[in-house]
Amino acid sequence: MRLLNDAISIGKKAIIADLHFGLVPFYDRELLEKVLKLAEKFQTLIIAGDVRHLGKKSYARDFLDKISSVAELIVIRGNHDIGINGFKALRIGKFSIFHGHAMPGEEFMSSKVLIFAHAHPSVFIPSEVGGIKERAFLSGEVEIFGESRRVLVLPAFNELCSSTAVNLERPAGFMFRRFDYQSWEAILPDGTVLSLKSISKK
């Protein structure tokens, strides 16, 4: 598994999440081009939920058709994906991939590595003049069924999405209600690794 800015890869498969296509009130060609540029480098593109943005006019079908023309496309449904066909979760070897808004089932939670999204994680990095908020992966370990599992939380691939500074407030999703994530690490798109404990609000 490799981290690729705001995506990851497993072999010839790339994984992204939280595109929220339709978030802006026009056909977001910039987002489409960003997705296509990544998809062209891989055999398969997996979208781990929230292809579309619920409540807004969506061109999601056309968006997905264009992606399918350059790579095999696998969609895992998120909570915004009403009307879009896809999987509840997906297992690839030791990896389970799901959106993160709801439990995917015990067969997926028993994998060695759990990859999910939904939370739009970021970190707030304080400075003398205030600070900045940066999108980030979250990486850590949890105990499930008596065994340690590695978790990786994907940032929103759409940079226009709002994000949750996880060192200041609890992110959305069942995993953050069930497990203590304060000992996890945040990994910025440039590869910088930060301990959440070191940047948490005192």
N, C-alpha and C positions, 0 to 999 in steps of 0.2 A: 504493500500500500504506500502510495506517494501523495504528498500534499502538493497541489498545483495552484498556488495563489488563493483562489476561493472555490476550488474544486479538488477532488481527489481522483486517483486512478488505482485500479486493481487490475494488473495485467493490461489487456487491451480494452478495458472498460473504464470510462470516465463517469464520475458521479457528481451531480450538482443538485441543488434544491432551492426552493423558494424563489421562483422566477416572478410570480405574481404578474404575469403578462396581462395587460389591461389596467394596471395601476394608474398609468397616465392616460388622459383622454384622447389618445391618438395611437396609431399603429407604431409601436416602439421598435423601429428598425435597428437602432443602436443595440438594444438588448438582443434582438434576433441575430445580428452579426456577431456579437460576442459569443453566443451559444454555438453558432455555426463554425466559428473559428476553432473552438475547442473540439466540436464533434468531428470535424474533418481529420483530426489527428488520431482518432480512435476507431476501433471497429464497432463499439457499442457505446451509446450514451444512456445513462440511467438518470432519470429525474426523480428525486426522492420527495416528491410532493409539492403541492401548490404551484402547479403550472400556471393556472389562471388566478385572477384576483376577483373574488366573489363580490357581487353587487355592482360590478362595472361591466360595460359592454366589452365583450371578449372576442378576440380574433384567435383564440387558442387553437381551434382546429386547423386553421391555415398555418399557424405558427408550428404546430406539431408536424404537419405534412412537409413543411420545408426542412425541418430537422431530419425527418425520416428519409429524405432524398439523399442525405450525405452519410448517414450512419444508421445502424440498427438502433431503434429507440425503444426503451422500456420505461414505462411510467408507473410509479408508485403513487397512489392517490393520497392527497392531503385533504385537510378540512375545507379548503377552498375549491376543490376539484369536482364540484357537482356537474354531472353530465359528461365527465371524461372517463374513459375506460382505462383501467389499470389494475395493478395488484395492491393488496393490503400491505404486503411486505414481500421481501425477496431474500433468499439465502444463496450465497455464493461461497462454497467451501466453508471456512471458519467465520465468514462474515454474514451478519444479518443487517438488512437495510430496511428502514421504515421511516415514516414521516415524523412521528413523535408526539402527535396530539392525542393518541389513544394507544392502549396496549395492543401489540400486534399478535399476541398469542405465545404460549409457553414454548412452542417449537422454535420460535425465533429468538426469544429471550434467553435460550440456552446456548446460543452461539458464543464463541470465544471473544468475538469483537462485534459490538453493536454500533452501527452507524445510523444517525438520525438527524433531523433538522427541526423545523417548526419554531424554534426559540429565537431565531435571528440574533445570535449572540454577538456581542461586542464587548469591549472593555473601555472604561474611562481612565485615561492616563493623566493624572494631575500634573500641573506645572505651576510656576510662579505667576503666570498670567491667566490661570484658569485651568486649561487642560483640553484634551481632544478625545473624541470617541472613535475607536477603530474597530471595524468588523474583525471577528476572530473565530478560529476553530476553538473548541474546548476538548481537552483530552484528559482522561482520568480512568480510575478503576472503581467498580462497584461489586458488591457481593450479591449474587443471585443463585438461588438453589444451592447455597453452601459453597459456591465456587466463585473465584475472582473473574470478572469480565472486564475487558477494556472497552471504553466508550469513546466515540469521536462524534462531536456535534458539528454539523456543517454550518457555515455562515450563509446568509442570504446571498444568492448569486446576483440578484438584482440590487445594484448599489443604491437605488432610490428607495428601497424598503426601509421602514423604520427599524431600529434595532434596540435591543435591551442590553444595557451596560451591566453585565452579570456580577461585577464586583460592587455594584451599588444596589441592585434589586434582583429579586428572584425571577428567572425567566419562565416563560410559558412552557407547559408540557408535563406529562405525568412523571417523567424521569426526575424532574427537579422537585416534585412533591414527595417522591419516594426516597431519594438519596441525597446525601450531603455532598454537594459539589464544590464546597469551599476549598478543598485540598487539590482540586484539579488545576490544570495549567491552561492558559490561553496561548494560542499560537497565531500570531499576526500573519497576514498574507505574505509578508516578506520573509517569514520564517522565524522571526523573533519570538522567543518563548518567555512567557511571564507567569509567575506564580500568582494565583488569585489572592492568596493570603497576603502577599506582599503589597498588593494594590487595592485591597478591600477598604471600604470606608471604616474608619475607627469609631 
